[in-house]
Amino acid sequence: MGIDGVIEPIYFLITSIGFIILSFIQFKKTGKTIETIYLSILAVFFIVCFIILNFY
């Protein structure tokens, strides 16, 4: 494994799981705010990127 410009799909999955956890904590703490919506959108975006990189 070297630095050759290839981004492994597992990094997108790990990042999306992190955003899901953060959005859940944010939602429980403050409710539905713009930050919660932003974190949820980022989580969905990274999951979609993971699926695209893994299966296409």
PyMOL commands that set and color helices and strands:
alter all, ss='L'
color gray80, all
select helices_A, chain A and resi 9-30+34-55
alter helices_A, ss='H'
color red, helices_A
deselect
rebuild
show_as cartoon
